[in-house]
């Protein structure tokens, strides 16, 4: 148990208040916790959930505003609370034994890179914990599904403390641009950092590409230009820029022969590397997609930098797999179905180009765009799908509060619609696309993009309905 007195510089606390953990969301409260009621905006005010927190068993509440009759309950006013979260986290949680913390950011590729890093540690029996957008857990830890890419600051610090309690020295974190902007990673010392990619996304939040770029770049802020713990993908302008700044760090590329690791493609599953013996000269993998191989190189470089006493030849790279919902292949009567999380123009373009190179038959693409998110990418994704696919099915993704008709209108705004089918019901769209695939010649492929491993669709007022692209495909497959 922790003592609230050790956290606060206040005379209001007359006695000890023992607690288990700090929570920003009242739904996360367990008996014995402290609720931190933040007021980030008029629309996001944690103070309206104080009663709920006490009902859930909170022993105290920290708030930045004054409450009437606050002394009747343990409601403690903390001036400038929103600016003190990092200090509170540092005083509450300790994880000094977690000596190697890895952080991976990028528009696309974070989850698969963390997944590869996890497998690299596990192959060599190195204790590791990880937190990505799909799940979190680790050596001896309970495996839990993740609700967001990077958790709030208290959840993240608590996760590292649990890792520490289980004598885990290596921890892997997926770091989103939202988390960077909202300072959710606090001042955690992340020694090993990777940038997987940078392209258009999240402009509904960041406003424009310049601001989005600055947020991503802030993850690598350091006055020590001699650092060697960073890895950059040079096949985007931000990665190339950062490599010029941190010259002693490492980069990889399919296009720049001067990168530390220059990648040549030999076949769909084999790649040759020029890396001055940093990495093996030839790598075979059991998955498809140049962009996923790029993420593997990011993981290998980060692992090599952190563990230079380890012989990489002892690792079975061919045994490394992609996470669920990332280019997940389903054999379909001589044809292939791929379920992929691709939800940005860059990711959709990469996935379709990869399949076009490996499948000589018809290429079918099914996708939608999320509501209440970046509208500017919708027409670009529509054009990409139209240009690279023989047939396109546009359907619902997570419409949220937006009208699906308006989302589809945005998607089709730059398309000729000559090969596009609009079916709003995602299940019906999947079944129709599978029927078309079944009628196509062998060697054809269907890409179901946008949701990957997600097990729901989100509609208005946060309503989530159970839905899995994978389950729908298997239901159709098993019925024929």
C-alpha positions in Angstrom: 0.0 0.0 0.0 1.1 3.5 -0.7 0.6 6.6 1.4 -1.0 9.7 -0.1 1.0 11.9 2.3 4.2 11.0 0.4 2.7 12.4 -2.8 1.3 15.8 -1.8 2.7 19.1 -0.6 -0.4 20.1 1.3 -1.4 20.8 4.8 -4.9 19.5 4.1 -3.9 15.9 4.7 -4.1 15.5 8.5 -3.7 11.7 8.6 -2.4 8.9 6.5 -4.4 7.7 3.6 -3.2 4.3 2.3 -4.1 3.4 -1.3 -3.3 0.9 -4.0 -3.2 2.8 -7.2 -4.0 6.2 -8.9 -6.8 6.2 -11.5 -7.8 8.9 -14.0 -10.9 7.0 -15.2 -13.5 6.3 -12.5 -14.4 3.0 -14.3 -10.9 1.7 -13.4 -11.4 2.2 -9.7 -11.1 -0.8 -7.4 -11.6 -0.6 -3.6 -8.7 1.2 -2.1 -7.7 3.4 -5.0 -7.4 7.1 -5.4 -9.4 8.9 -8.2 -7.6 11.8 -9.9 -10.4 14.0 -11.3 -8.9 16.0 -14.2 -10.6 18.8 -16.0 -9.0 18.9 -19.4 -11.8 20.7 -21.2 -15.4 21.7 -20.8 -16.3 18.3 -22.4 -13.9 16.3 -20.3 -14.3 17.0 -16.6 -13.5 14.1 -14.2 -15.1 16.0 -11.4 -18.6 14.9 -12.5 -17.5 11.3 -11.7 -16.4 11.8 -8.1 -19.6 10.2 -6.7 -19.0 7.3 -9.1 -15.5 6.9 -7.9 -16.5 6.7 -4.2 -19.2 4.2 -5.1 -16.6 2.1 -6.7 -14.5 2.2 -3.5 -12.1 5.1 -3.9 -10.5 6.1 -0.6 -9.8 9.6 -1.8 -10.1 12.0 -4.7 -7.6 14.5 -6.0 -9.1 17.5 -7.8 -7.9 20.8 -9.1 -11.1 22.7 -8.2 -12.6 23.5 -4.8 -15.7 21.5 -3.8 -18.3 22.5 -1.3 -18.3 20.4 1.9 -15.2 18.6 0.6 -14.0 17.9 4.1 -16.9 15.5 4.7 -15.2 13.1 2.3 -11.5 12.7 1.3 -11.7 15.2 -1.5 -8.3 16.9 -1.6 -7.7 20.1 -3.6 -4.3 20.1 -5.5 -3.5 23.4 -7.2 -2.4 22.9 -10.8 -3.3 19.2 -10.7 -3.1 18.7 -14.4 0.5 19.9 -14.5 1.5 17.6 -11.6 0.7 14.2 -13.1 4.3 13.3 -14.0 5.4 14.2 -10.4 2.6 12.2 -8.9 3.4 9.2 -11.1 7.1 9.3 -10.3 6.4 9.5 -6.5 3.9 6.7 -6.7 5.5 4.1 -8.9 9.0 2.6 -8.9 10.5 0.4 -11.6 14.3 0.8 -11.3 14.9 -2.8 -12.2 13.3 -2.4 -15.6 16.6 -1.4 -17.2 15.9 -1.6 -20.9 12.7 0.2 -22.0 12.0 0.3 -25.7 9.6 2.7 -27.3 8.3 2.5 -30.9 6.4 5.2 -32.7 5.2 5.8 -36.3 2.1 6.3 -38.3 2.0 2.6 -39.2 4.0 -0.4 -38.0 4.2 0.1 -34.2 2.2 -3.0 -33.2 4.0 -5.4 -35.5 7.4 -4.0 -34.5 6.6 -4.5 -30.8 5.3 -8.0 -31.6 8.6 -8.9 -33.3 10.6 -7.5 -30.4 8.6 -9.5 -27.9 9.3 -12.7 -29.9 13.0 -11.9 -30.2 13.3 -11.7 -26.4 11.2 -14.8 -25.8 13.3 -16.9 -28.2 16.3 -16.2 -26.1 14.4 -16.7 -22.8 14.8 -13.1 -21.8 12.0 -11.9 -19.5 10.0 -9.2 -21.2 6.8 -7.2 -20.8 5.0 -5.4 -23.5 2.1 -2.9 -24.1 0.7 -2.5 -27.6 -2.6 -1.6 -29.2 -3.8 -5.3 -29.1 -2.8 -6.6 -25.7 -0.4 -6.2 -22.8 1.4 -8.6 -20.5 4.6 -10.4 -20.5 6.7 -13.0 -18.7 4.6 -14.3 -15.8 2.1 -11.4 -16.2 -1.6 -11.8 -16.9 -2.3 -11.2 -20.6 -4.9 -8.5 -21.1 -6.5 -6.8 -24.1 -5.5 -3.2 -24.6 -8.2 -0.5 -25.0 -5.8 2.0 -26.5 -2.3 2.1 -28.1 -0.6 3.9 -25.1 -2.4 3.9 -21.8 -2.8 6.9 -19.5 0.2 7.9 -17.5 -0.8 6.2 -14.3 -1.7 2.9 -16.0 1.6 3.0 -17.9 3.7 3.7 -14.8 1.8 1.0 -12.9 2.4 -1.5 -15.7 6.2 -0.8 -15.4 6.0 -1.2 -11.7 4.3 -4.6 -12.1 7.1 -5.5 -14.5 9.6 -4.5 -11.9 7.9 -6.6 -9.2 8.2 -9.6 -11.5 11.9 -9.0 -12.1 11.4 -8.1 -15.7 14.3 -6.1 -17.1 13.0 -5.5 -20.6 9.8 -3.6 -21.4 8.4 -2.7 -24.8 6.0 0.2 -25.3 4.0 1.3 -28.3 3.9 5.1 -28.3 1.2 7.0 -30.2 1.3 10.6 -31.2 -1.7 11.3 -29.0 0.3 9.9 -26.0 3.2 12.1 -26.9 1.1 15.2 -27.2 -0.8 14.5 -23.9 2.5 13.6 -22.1 1.2 10.1 -21.2 4.8 8.7 -21.2 5.9 11.2 -18.5 9.6 11.3 -18.1 10.1 7.5 -18.4 13.7 6.9 -19.5 13.3 5.1 -22.8 16.8 4.3 -24.0 15.8 2.5 -27.2 13.5 4.2 -29.6 12.3 3.4 -33.1 10.4 5.3 -35.9 8.7 2.9 -38.2 7.0 5.2 -40.7 5.5 8.7 -41.1 2.6 9.5 -43.3 -0.8 11.2 -43.2 -3.1 10.3 -40.2 -4.7 11.8 -37.2 -5.1 15.3 -38.7 -8.5 15.6 -37.0 -6.5 15.8 -33.8 -3.2 17.4 -34.8 -4.6 19.8 -37.4 -1.9 19.5 -40.1 1.1 17.5 -41.1 3.6 20.0 -39.7 2.1 19.8 -36.2 1.8 16.0 -36.4 5.5 15.8 -37.5 6.6 17.9 -34.6 4.8 15.7 -32.1 6.5 12.6 -33.5 9.9 14.3 -33.6 9.5 15.3 -30.0 9.8 11.7 -29.0 13.4 11.9 -30.1 14.2 15.2 -28.5 17.7 15.1 -27.0 20.7 17.4 -26.7 23.0 14.4 -26.8 23.6 14.0 -30.5 26.1 11.1 -29.8 23.3 8.8 -28.9 23.2 5.3 -30.5 19.9 4.0 -29.2 17.6 5.3 -31.9 16.5 3.6 -35.1 14.9 5.4 -38.1 13.1 4.2 -41.2 14.6 6.5 -43.9 11.8 5.8 -46.4 9.9 8.8 -45.1 11.0 12.4 -44.7 10.9 12.5 -40.9 13.1 9.4 -40.6 15.6 10.8 -43.0 15.6 14.1 -41.2 16.2 12.5 -37.8 19.0 10.3 -39.2 20.8 13.5 -40.3 20.4 14.9 -36.8 21.4 11.7 -34.9 24.3 10.5 -37.2 25.5 7.8 -34.7 22.1 6.2 -34.6 20.9 3.5 -37.1 18.7 3.6 -40.1 17.2 1.2 -42.7 15.7 1.7 -46.1 14.5 0.1 -49.3 15.6 3.1 -51.3 18.6 4.8 -49.7 21.8 2.8 -50.4 23.6 4.9 -47.7 21.3 3.7 -44.9 22.9 1.5 -42.3 20.7 -1.3 -43.5 19.9 -1.3 -47.2 17.2 -3.8 -48.1 17.1 -5.7 -51.4 14.0 -7.8 -52.2 14.9 -11.2 -53.6 11.4 -12.8 -53.6 8.1 -12.3 -51.7 9.6 -14.0 -48.7 13.3 -13.5 -49.0 15.3 -10.3 -48.5 19.0 -9.5 -48.9 20.7 -6.9 -46.6 23.7 -4.6 -47.0 24.5 -3.7 -43.3 28.2 -4.2 -42.8 27.6 -7.3 -40.8 25.2 -5.6 -38.3 22.4 -8.0 -39.4 22.4 -11.3 -41.4 23.0 -10.9 -45.2 19.9 -12.9 -46.1 16.6 -13.2 -44.2 13.7 -15.5 -45.0 10.3 -14.7 -43.4 7.0 -16.6 -43.3 4.8 -13.6 -44.0 4.2 -11.2 -46.9 4.6 -7.5 -47.3 7.6 -5.2 -47.7 6.2 -2.8 -45.1 6.0 -5.6 -42.5 9.6 -6.7 -43.3 10.6 -3.1 -42.8 9.1 -3.3 -39.3 11.0 -6.5 -38.6 14.3 -4.7 -39.5 13.4 -2.0 -37.0 12.9 -4.6 -34.3 16.1 -6.4 -35.2 18.1 -3.2 -35.0 16.6 -2.2 -31.7 17.3 -5.6 -30.3 20.8 -5.6 -31.6 21.6 -2.2 -30.2 20.3 -3.2 -26.7 22.0 -6.6 -26.7 25.2 -6.4 -28.6 26.6 -9.5 -26.8 23.8 -11.6 -28.3 24.6 -13.6 -31.5 21.7 -12.9 -33.8 22.4 -16.1 -35.7 21.0 -18.0 -32.7 17.5 -16.5 -33.5 15.1 -18.3 -35.8 13.9 -15.3 -37.8 11.7 -17.5 -40.0 9.7 -18.5 -36.9 8.7 -14.8 -36.2 5.1 -14.1 -37.0 2.9 -11.1 -37.5 0.3 -10.2 -34.8 -3.3 -11.0 -35.2 -5.1 -8.9 -37.7 -1.9 -7.8 -39.5 -1.8 -9.3 -43.0 -3.6 -12.3 -41.5 -3.9 -14.9 -44.2 -6.8 -17.3 -44.7 -6.6 -19.9 -47.4 -9.8 -19.8 -49.4 -10.2 -22.6 -52.0 -7.1 -21.8 -54.0 -7.4 -18.1 -53.3 -6.3 -16.0 -50.4 -8.1 -13.6 -48.0 -6.0 -11.1 -46.0 -7.3 -9.3 -43.0 -5.2 -6.2 -42.2 -5.4 -3.2 -40.0 -4.5 -0.9 -42.9 -6.5 2.3 -42.1 -4.3 5.0 -43.6 -3.5 5.9 -47.3 0.1 4.8 -46.9 -0.8 1.4 -45.2 -3.6 0.6 -47.8 -1.2 1.5 -50.6 1.5 -0.8 -49.2 -0.8 -3.7 -48.6 -2.4 -3.6 -52.0 0.9 -3.2 -53.9 2.3 -6.2 -52.0 -0.7 -8.4 -52.9 -0.6 -7.2 -56.5 3.0 -8.4 -56.8 2.3 -11.8 -55.3 -1.2 -12.7 -56.7 -1.6 -12.9 -60.5 -5.4 -13.2 -60.4 -8.0 -10.7 -59.4 -7.4 -8.3 -56.5 -10.4 -7.3 -54.5 -10.3 -4.7 -51.7 -12.9 -4.1 -49.0 -12.5 -1.2 -46.7 -14.3 1.8 -45.0 -13.1 4.8 -43.0 -13.8 5.6 -39.3 -16.3 8.3 -38.4 -15.2 11.4 -36.3 -11.7 11.0 -37.5 -9.4 12.5 -40.2 -11.7 13.2 -43.2 -8.8 14.3 -45.4 -7.5 10.8 -45.9 -10.8 9.3 -47.1 -10.7 10.4 -50.7 -7.1 9.4 -51.0 -7.9 5.9 -49.7 -10.7 5.6 -52.2 -8.4 6.5 -55.1 -5.7 4.1 -54.0 -8.2 1.2 -53.7 -9.7 2.1 -57.1 -6.4 2.3 -58.8 -4.8 -0.8 -57.3 -7.8 -3.2 -57.2 -9.9 -4.9 -59.8 -13.0 -4.6 -57.6 -13.6 -2.5 -54.5 -16.2 -2.9 -51.8 -16.7 0.3 -49.7 -18.5 -0.4 -46.4 -18.8 0.7 -42.8 -15.8 0.7 -40.6 -16.6 2.4 -37.2 -19.0 5.1 -38.2 -19.4 6.4 -34.7 -21.5 9.6 -34.7 -21.1 10.3 -38.4 -23.7 9.3 -41.0 -22.2 6.4 -43.0 -23.5 8.0 -46.2 -21.4 11.1 -45.6 -18.3 8.9 -45.0 -18.8 7.0 -48.2 -19.4 10.3 -50.1 -16.0 11.5 -48.9 -14.3 8.2 -49.9 -15.8 8.3 -53.4 -15.3 12.0 -54.0 -12.2 11.5 -56.3 -13.2 8.1 -57.7 -14.8 7.3 -61.0 -16.7 4.4 -59.3 -16.3 2.2 -62.3 -15.2 -0.8 -60.2 -16.7 0.2 -56.8 -19.5 -1.5 -54.9 -21.1 0.3 -51.9 -22.6 -2.0 -49.3 -23.0 -0.3 -45.9 -23.6 -3.5 -43.9 -20.1 -4.8 -43.3 -21.1 -8.5 -43.0 -23.1 -8.4 -46.2 -20.1 -6.6 -47.9 -17.7 -9.3 -46.7 -20.0 -12.1 -47.9 -20.5 -10.4 -51.3 -16.7 -9.9 -51.7 -16.1 -13.6 -50.8 -18.6 -14.7 -53.4 -16.8 -12.6 -56.0 -13.5 -14.1 -54.8 -14.9 -17.6 -55.1 -15.9 -16.9 -58.7 -12.4 -15.5 -59.5 -9.6 -17.5 -61.0 -7.1 -19.2 -58.7 -4.3 -16.9 -57.5 -6.8 -14.2 -56.7 -6.9 -12.3 -53.4 -9.2 -10.3 -51.2 -7.9 -7.7 -48.8 -10.3 -6.8 -45.9 -8.7 -3.6 -44.6 -9.2 -1.2 -41.7 -10.2 -3.1 -38.6 -7.7 -6.0 -38.3 -8.1 -7.7 -35.0 -10.9 -5.5 -33.7 -13.8 -7.5 -32.4 -16.5 -4.7 -32.6 -18.0 -2.0 -34.7 -18.5 1.4 -33.0 -21.7 3.4 -33.7 -23.3 6.5 -32.3 -23.1 7.3 -28.6 -20.2 4.9 -28.2 -22.3 1.8 -28.8 -20.2 -1.1 -29.7 -21.6 -4.2 -31.4 -19.7 -7.5 -31.6 -18.1 -7.9 -35.0 -15.0 -9.7 -36.3 -13.8 -9.7 -39.9 -12.0 -13.0 -39.2 -15.1 -14.7 -37.8 -17.3 -13.5 -40.6 -14.8 -14.9 -43.2 -14.6 -18.2 -41.4 -18.4 -18.4 -41.1 -18.7 -18.0 -44.9 -15.9 -20.4 -45.5 -17.3 -23.1 -43.3 -20.8 -22.8 -44.9 -19.7 -23.6 -48.4 
